[in-house]
Amino acid sequence: MRIPIEALLSAHPFVGEILDRLSRAGHRAVIVGGAVRDALLAHRAGEPYVPQDVDIATSATPGEIKRLFQDRPVLTVGEAFGVVIVVAPDGRQYEVATFRSERGYTNGRRPDRVAWSTLEEDLLRRDFTVNGLAARPDGEVIDLVGGLADLEAGVIRTIGDPRTRLSEDYLRMLRAVRFACQLGFSIEARTREAIRAHAGRITGISWERVREELVKILVSPRAAQGFRLLDELGLLQHILPEIVALKGVPQAPEYHPEGDVFAHTLLALEVADALGFPPLVKLGVLFHDAGKGEALQRSGGEHSGGHELLGERLAEAAMRRLRFSTREIDHVRFLVREHMRAGRLAEMGLGKQVRLLSSGEDEEAPLEDFTARFPTFSDLLRLFICDAEASAHRASAWLPLLSHVVRLHLHVRRIQGLKRARELISGDDLIALGEPPGPRLGEVLSEVHERILAGEIESREEALEFAKRLLKGQR
């Protein structure tokens, strides 16, 4: 069997140069890993093959690779593990790795010793059979691990004994789930059993590495399947116990016939998958009802009022633990905190509606381009749709909201939004009117801005006059 090597080299011409130089110098060189796997999957599906990344393995040592590519920048950060990066003339980077074997994994994260080896040993040390395929420079596939059969069967299986292979790097447990989600495959029974046996060891992996795999699961079109797998395999309780805690948290059956909060959350995540929503929206979906259990306890089981604020705190704590950036944390906090207000948007004062819409506004984007101008609020709408579709309300909840938002957008385009409100009057103007800095100044300024955003004040003169009346205690 061959991969469409012509298509690969057309998209990555420098790969041909790398393979040719290594071969002419007497070294064995092959394409390995995901590029081979994905080429075969595309061929099976009858789809065009456009590889994103191409990795190369070779019998040449790092020193020999550097000598062969003296005319190109070569990055040697991973040289101790036999990996160098060769930079192509177009700036793209290609990993070129020496065939190696690995010995000893005392910390369950990385090998204690690396030795240069053969192609056969190099392929046998890899994680899963579908990733253990290689292709010669002419495209002929080399399969020493049963990867072709598992690709055909749609199975994720470790190379060799699963307990041994997983203990070499416990992150492979998450990688198994991630590949199952990306490829739409199942995890083979012995591999599943080994993951369950080792699940508690995932806490020995750095949170940064765990986060990277979780994000890849969320990016996939089967994130809900991924989180069900994480739960079934015993991993979720060690990574996101806040989500496992949603099991058994009751909901009113007339509004949530789907079941408890855990069932509702994963159903909402399925909606996000189907609609192709981005990973931060999916994180918002995961945490939007995370505070319901505590809210029910506080109310003696009567209601879950305030769960959005409790959920916001849980989301922040979990994302900090997973080392997400401050920007990402703030974005998800907003989604969780405001998801209930989104449903009550039409009941709010017009000025408050504009303020909520303007949260995270990109004032450089055209006002006519709603999603680009209001990316944070757009994600809030996405979360609301997922929440509604995973309940008895469905379109009866989100369709009227979208209709109202269209009208609100037209209003904002007419008044030019929050930026214009700030331009008409600022805190400096109130100080010039004699109001000292302090809480009262902020309250008056906020009230004036609310009237501008509602369209009741249209000029600077009107704004200053209204501010004067407020400062004098008049309404």
N, C-alpha and C positions, 0 to 999 in steps of 0.2 A: 504494500500500500504506500502511496505517495501523498504528501501534502502539496498544494498548489504553489510550488516554490517560485514560479515566475511571478505570481501575484505578490508574494512576500517581498521578493527582491525589487519589484517595481515600486512598492511602497517604502522599502528600506534599502536603497541601493548600496549603502555603505556596509551592510551586512555581507553582501557578496564580496566586497573588498577584504573584510576581516577574514572570512572563510578562505578566500583565495591566498592571502598572504600566509596564513597559518599552514595551509596545505602545501604550498610551494616550498615552505621551510621544512617540510617533512613531518609536520605534526598532524595528529588526528583532530578534527574539529567538527562539531555537530551543533545543531539548534536544539534547545532543550525546553522542557516545561510548558508553560501556558500557551506559547505561540503554536506549539505542535498540537496540543489538546484542542485549542479553539479552532485551528484550521480543520481538524478532523470533524469536529462538531458542525462547523459551517458546511462542510462538504456533505455530511449526512443529512442536514436540513435543506440542502439545495440552495444555500444562501451565499452571497459573495463574501470573500474572506478579506478583511481589512485589519491586519494585526496592529495593535497599539505599541506593544513592547516586544522586543526579541532578545532573548538571552542565548549566549553561546558558551559551550563547554569545550575544553581542549586539553590535549596532553602537554601543551607548552606550560612552563612554569611562569609565574608572574614576571620574573626577570627577563625571560625570553620574549614574553608578550611586549614588554616595554621596549626591548631592543628592536622588535619588528615594527613598532609604531612610534619611532622616534620623531616622526614628522607630525604627529598628532598629540594633543593634550591627553595625558593618561592620569586618571585619579586613582590613588593607591591606598585609600582609607581602609579597604578590606583586604589588603595584601596578605596579612597574616593568615587569613582563611582562604587564600588562593584566589581572591576576587579583585579584579581591577576594572575600571570604567574607561572605555575608549570613547573619545568625543569625536563625532563625525564632523565633516566640514560644514554641515548645516546646523550644527549645535546639538543634535540629538545624541544621547548617551547610550552606550551599549555595554552591558555587563558581560565580561569575558572571564570565565572561571576555570581554574585548573581542575582536572579530574582529581577527586579527593575521597578519602575515607575518613571517618570520624570515630574516635574512641572515648569512652567515659563521659557520662553526663551527670556528674554528682549533684549539680544544682537544678537539674530538670529544665534548664534554659539554653545552655550552649555546650558544645563539646569541650572536654578537657584537652584533647590532642587532635590535631589535624595532620594527615600525611598525604602526600601526592600519590595518586593511585591510577587505576584504569577506568575506562568508560563504564565497564560492567559494574565495578564496585561503586562508582559514583552514582549510577542510577539506582542501585539497590539500597543506598543510604537515604533516599528521598522519602517524603511523607506518604503520599497516596499514589496508587497505581496510575490514576489518570494524569498525574503530574510527573510520572516517571518515564514518559515517552521521549524519544529523541528522533531527530531527522538528519540524515546525511546532507551534504551540500547539493545533491541532486534531488532532494525531497523524499527519498526512500525512508520509511519509518522504521525505527529500531524499537522493538518492544520486548524487553527482558523481564517484565514484571506483571504481565497480564492486563496492561492498561487498555488495550484495544477492546478486549472482551467486556471490561467494566464500563467503558464508554458506551458500548452498544447496549449494555444492560441498564445504564443509568444508575451506577452504583459508586459510592465513595467508600473505598476500602484501603486500609493501610498496606504498605509494602512490608511483608513479613509479619511477625507476631505483633498484634496491635498494642498490647500492654508495653512491650519493649519500645515500640516506635513512639508511642505517646509519651512515655517517661523521658525520652530524649529531649523533648520540648513540649511542656504541657499546653502551650498555646495552640498546638495542633488540634486539641479538642475543639477550640473555637473555630479553627480553620476548617475542620470537617463540616461544622454547621454552616459556615459561610459558603463553602463550595456547594453544599447541598442546595442552598438558597440561590446562588448565582446560576447554577446549571440546571436546577429543577430535578436533582437526583435524590435518591434515598441513601441513608447510611447503612452499610452492611452490618448484620447482626452482631458479629464478634467485635467489630469496631465500636458499635453502640455500647456493648457490655463493658468494654475497656474504658470508654469515656465515663460511664456511670461509676466504675470502680475508682477512677482517678479524679472525679469532678472536684473534690475539695482542694486538690493541688493547684487549681487555677489561681488561688490567692497568692501563690508564690511568684506569679508573673507580674511584671510591672503594669501599673494601671494604664500607662500610655499605650503599651502593646495591646492590652485588652480593649481599650477604647478604639484603636484602629480597626480591629476585627469587628467590633460591634457596629461601627459606622459602615463598614463594608456590607454587613448584614442588612442594615437599614437602607443602604443605597440599592440593594437588590430588589427585584420585583416580587420577592416572596419573604418580606421581613416578618410577616405574621407567622408564616410557617417556621421561620428561624427562631422566633421567640417561643413557639410551642415546643420546638426541638430542645432549645436551651432548658426549658422547664422539665421536659420529660427526661432529659439526660442528667438532671441534677446540677446543672451549671448556673441557672438563673438565680437560685437562692444565694449563691456566693458572689454574684456580680451585681444584681439589682434586686436585693431582698424587698425593696419598696414595692416592686411589681408583684412578686409572689404573695405579698401580704394582702393583695386584693382578692385572693381566693376566699370565697365564703362571705364576702361583704355584700349584704342583700341590697336589692333595689326594688322599687315598686313595680310589680309585674305588669301593670297596665301601661306603663311607660317603657319598661325594659323587659319584654318577654324573652330576650336572649339569655337572661340569667344574671349571675352575680357581676360585680364590677370587673373581675378578671376576664370573664367571657365577653363583656361589653367592650373592654379595652382592646382585646385581640381582634374582635369583629371590626372595630373602628380602624384598627391598623390594616386589616384586609382592604378596607375601602381606600385607605391612603395608598396601598400597593396598587390597586386597580387603577387609580387615577394618576399614578406616577408622581406622587408628591415627594419633595426633597426630604433628606434625613432629619433636619431640624423640626420640620412639621411632624414627622413620625415620632420624634422624641416628645414633642408636645402632646401628641395623641397618647403616648404611653403614660404620661404623668398627669393628664388633664383631670382625672378623677382619683388620683393617688391619695388625696386627703380625705376621701369619703369615710374610710374606716374610723379615723380619729374623730371626724366631725360627728358621726353617729354615736360614738362613745360619749362625747361631750354633751350631746343633747339627750342622753338616755335612750337612744334608739329612735327618737321621734322624727328627726330630720337630719339632712347632711348640709345644712346651711353653713356657708363659710369654707366649704371644702376646697374651693379654688385657692384661697390664701394658704391653707395648710399644704395643699399640693405644690404650690409654688416653692415653699421651703424644702419640701422633700426633693423636688426636681433640682433645686440649687445644690443641695448637699450631695446628691448622687452624681451630678455632673462635675462638681469640684473633685469628688473622689476619683472620677474617671479622667481628670485632668483636661477637661474641655476648656476652651479659651473663655475669657470674661465676656467677650462679645456673644459667643454662642450661648453661654449660660443666661445672659440678660435676655436674649431673644426668646428662649424657651420659657423663662420665667414670665415674660409678658404674655405668651400664648396661654399658659396655664392660668395665670391670674385673671386674664380678661375674657376667658372663653364663655363665662356666664353673661357678662355684660354685652357680648356680641349679640346674643339672642334678644336682649332688651334694648337694642340700639334705637329702634323707632320710638321708644317711650322716653328717651333722654332728651334734654334740651338741645336745641340745634347746635349751640356753641360747643357743648360737651361732645356731641357726635363728631364735630369737626376735629376736636382735640384728640379723640380716640383714633380717628382715621389718620391723623397726622403723626401718630407715634412712629418714630423711626423713618420719617419722611425723607426721601432723597430729593432735595430741592434743586439738584442739578439735572434731574430727569425731566422730560416734558410733562407738563401737567395733564396733557391729554392721554398719556400712557399710564393707565391706572396702576398696573402691576409694578412697573419700574419706579413710579413716583411714590407708591405706598407699599413697599415690599413687606413690611412687618404686618400691616393690617391685612394684606392679601393672604399671608400665611394664617392669620387668625380666621379668616373666612374659610380657608381650606380645612383647618381644624374643626370648625363648626359644622361643616358639611360631613366630615367623617363621624363626628359625634352624633349628629342627627340621623344619618343613614344607618348607624348601628343601634338604633332605638325604634320605638313604634312611630316616632314623628316623621322620619324620613324627609321627603321633599316638602311636606307641609310646613316644616320648620325653616329649612334653608332657602327655599325658593322666594318667599316673601322678603327675606332678609336681603337677598341679592337684588331684588327689584328696588328695595329702599336704598341700597348702596348706590345704585345707578343714579337715582335722583340726588343723593347726597353728593356724588361726584360732580354732577352738573352744577350744584350749588357752590361747591368749592371752586370750581373753575370760574364761576361768576365773581366770587369775592376774592379770588386769588389766595385763599388759605391763610395758614398761620403766619407765613412770612410777611404778608401784607399787614396783619394785625400788629406784629412787632415793629414794622416800619412806621405805622401811623402813630404809635405812642409807646414810650418805653419808661423804665423806672427813672431815668434821668429827667424826663419831662415832669414826673410827679415831684421829684426833689426840687425842681425849678419852681413848682407851684407852692413850695413850702412844706412838703411832707418829708419828715426825716426818714432815713432808712430804717426798716423794721418790718414786723409782721403785717401791720396795717397797710403799708405801701404795697406789699405783695398781694394782699387780698383785693385792694382796689384795682391794681393793674390787671389781675386775673378777671375781675368782673367786667372791666372795660373790654378786654380781649374777647370774653365770651359774647358780648353784644356785637363786636365787630364780626366775629365768626358766624353769628346768627344772621348777619346781614342787616342788623338794625342800625348800625353806625357805618357810614360810608366815607367819611372824610376826617382829616386830622382835626379840623375845627370842632366837629361833633364829638370826637373822642375826648378832646381836652375839656370841652364844656361838660360832658357827662362825668369826667373824672373830678372836676371841680365840685359838682353837686354831691358826688359820693364822699369827697373829703369833708364836705360841710355836713355830712350826715343825712343828705337828702336822697330820695330814690326817684 
